Amino acid sequence: MTHEARPRAEPAAAARTPLRVLILEDRPEDAELELDALRRGGFDPVWERFDSEAGLLAGLAAGPDVILCDYAMPQFDARRVLELLAERRVDVPLIIVSGTIGAGFLGQAVGVIPVLAAQGAGYLIAGAPVLVALRGRVAADQPARAALAA
């Protein structure tokens, strides 16, 4: 099981929306591209990266705001992630990131918020509707977070 975690990036990130991110990705360089896109989109991600089912379960304990998941990894895939989230009734947005994803899967992926295809170096687009929706969800959760922190 690969595990990697990083705190908030730079001091200038204070004006950004804080975001707890669970990344399910076997390639660290792809995870960095995804994080860069979130930062460009106005988020300040605090994140952990795993590449296994055990990692997913460990990462869920941290209470992520969003899960970014590679469609296919050597040890498991997005279908299994969906199964595990459904079994545990986890209410966290799941964004599947892939260079190749079949239309058949999209029709079966109930509960997946958006599916983003990686075209070249672009993973998430800063002004994309998914980022706007994610920002709204995080803002709506702020009162609950404040109550837990008190």
C-alpha positions as CSV (number, residue, x, y, z in Angstrom):
1,M,0.0,0.0,0.0
2,T,1.5,3.3,-1.0
3,H,0.6,6.3,1.2
4,E,1.6,9.9,0.9
5,A,0.3,12.9,2.7
6,R,0.9,16.6,2.5
7,P,-0.4,19.6,4.5
8,R,-1.6,22.8,3.0
9,A,0.8,24.1,0.4
10,E,1.8,27.8,0.6
11,P,0.9,30.7,2.9
12,A,-0.8,32.5,0.0
13,A,-3.4,29.8,0.0
14,A,-5.3,31.4,2.9
15,A,-7.7,33.0,0.5
16,R,-8.5,29.7,-1.1
17,T,-11.2,27.2,-0.1
18,P,-9.8,24.5,2.2
19,L,-10.4,21.1,0.9
20,R,-9.6,17.6,2.4
21,V,-8.8,15.4,-0.6
22,L,-8.4,11.6,-0.7
23,I,-6.5,10.7,-3.8
24,L,-6.6,7.1,-5.1
25,E,-3.8,7.1,-7.6
26,D,-0.9,4.8,-8.3
27,R,1.2,7.5,-10.1
28,P,2.4,10.4,-7.9
29,E,3.0,12.6,-10.9
30,D,-0.7,12.3,-11.9
31,A,-1.8,13.1,-8.3
32,E,0.3,16.3,-8.5
33,L,-1.4,17.3,-11.8
34,E,-4.8,16.8,-10.1
35,L,-3.7,18.8,-7.1
36,D,-2.3,21.6,-9.3
37,A,-5.7,21.8,-11.0
38,L,-7.5,22.1,-7.7
39,R,-5.2,24.9,-6.6
40,R,-5.7,26.7,-9.9
41,G,-9.4,26.3,-9.2
42,G,-9.2,28.2,-5.9
43,F,-8.8,25.3,-3.5
44,D,-6.2,24.7,-0.7
45,P,-6.0,20.9,-0.7
46,V,-4.8,19.0,2.3
47,W,-4.4,15.5,0.9
48,E,-3.5,11.9,1.3
49,R,-2.7,9.5,-1.6
50,F,-3.2,5.8,-1.6
51,D,-3.2,3.1,-4.2
52,S,-5.0,0.3,-2.6
53,E,-8.3,-0.8,-1.1
54,A,-6.8,-0.7,2.4
55,G,-5.6,2.8,1.7
56,L,-9.1,3.9,0.7
57,L,-10.5,2.6,3.9
58,A,-7.8,4.3,6.0
59,G,-8.3,7.5,4.1
60,L,-12.0,7.6,4.7
61,A,-11.3,7.8,8.4
62,A,-9.9,11.3,7.9
63,G,-13.3,12.5,6.6
64,P,-12.4,13.8,3.1
65,D,-14.4,16.4,1.3
66,V,-13.8,14.7,-2.0
67,I,-12.2,11.6,-3.4
68,L,-10.2,11.7,-6.7
69,C,-9.9,8.3,-8.1
70,D,-7.9,6.9,-11.0
71,Y,-10.2,4.7,-13.1
72,A,-7.8,1.8,-13.2
73,M,-4.9,1.0,-10.9
74,P,-2.9,-2.2,-10.6
75,Q,-4.4,-3.2,-7.3
76,F,-8.0,-2.1,-7.7
77,D,-10.3,0.2,-9.8
78,A,-13.1,2.8,-9.7
79,R,-15.8,0.1,-9.8
80,R,-14.5,-1.4,-6.6
81,V,-14.2,2.1,-5.0
82,L,-17.9,2.6,-5.9
83,E,-18.8,-0.7,-4.3
84,L,-17.0,0.1,-1.1
85,L,-18.5,3.6,-0.8
86,A,-22.0,2.2,-1.4
87,E,-21.5,-0.7,1.1
88,R,-20.4,1.9,3.7
89,R,-23.0,4.5,2.7
90,V,-20.3,7.1,2.4
91,D,-21.6,10.5,1.2
92,V,-18.4,12.0,-0.3
93,P,-18.2,13.2,-3.9
94,L,-16.2,10.9,-6.1
95,I,-14.4,12.2,-9.1
96,I,-13.0,9.6,-11.5
97,V,-10.0,10.7,-13.4
98,S,-8.9,8.7,-16.4
99,G,-7.2,9.0,-19.7
100,T,-9.4,6.2,-21.0
101,I,-12.9,5.4,-19.7
102,G,-15.7,3.5,-21.4
103,A,-19.1,4.9,-22.0
104,G,-20.6,1.6,-20.6
105,F,-19.1,2.3,-17.2
106,L,-20.5,5.8,-17.2
107,G,-24.0,4.4,-17.6
108,Q,-23.5,2.1,-14.6
109,A,-21.8,4.6,-12.3
110,V,-24.7,5.8,-10.2
111,G,-23.5,8.1,-7.5
112,V,-20.5,9.4,-9.4
113,I,-20.6,13.2,-9.5
114,P,-18.7,14.0,-12.6
115,V,-16.3,11.9,-14.7
116,L,-13.3,13.8,-16.1
117,A,-11.2,12.6,-19.0
118,A,-7.6,13.5,-18.9
119,Q,-6.7,15.1,-22.2
120,G,-3.0,15.8,-22.4
121,A,-1.9,17.6,-19.3
122,G,-5.3,19.0,-18.4
123,Y,-7.1,17.1,-15.6
124,L,-9.5,19.5,-14.0
125,I,-10.4,22.9,-15.6
126,A,-10.3,25.7,-13.1
127,G,-13.7,27.1,-14.1
128,A,-15.4,23.7,-14.6
129,P,-18.8,23.1,-13.2
130,V,-17.4,20.3,-11.0
131,L,-15.2,22.8,-9.1
132,V,-18.1,25.2,-8.7
133,A,-20.3,22.3,-7.3
134,L,-17.5,21.1,-5.1
135,R,-16.9,24.6,-3.7
136,G,-20.7,24.9,-2.9
137,R,-20.7,21.6,-1.1
138,V,-17.6,22.5,1.0
139,A,-19.2,25.9,1.9
140,A,-22.4,24.1,2.9
141,D,-20.4,21.8,5.2
142,Q,-18.6,24.7,7.0
143,P,-21.1,25.1,9.9
144,A,-20.8,21.4,10.7
145,R,-17.0,21.6,10.6
146,A,-16.9,24.6,12.9
147,A,-19.2,22.8,15.4
148,L,-16.9,19.8,15.4
149,A,-13.8,21.9,15.9
150,A,-15.3,23.8,18.9
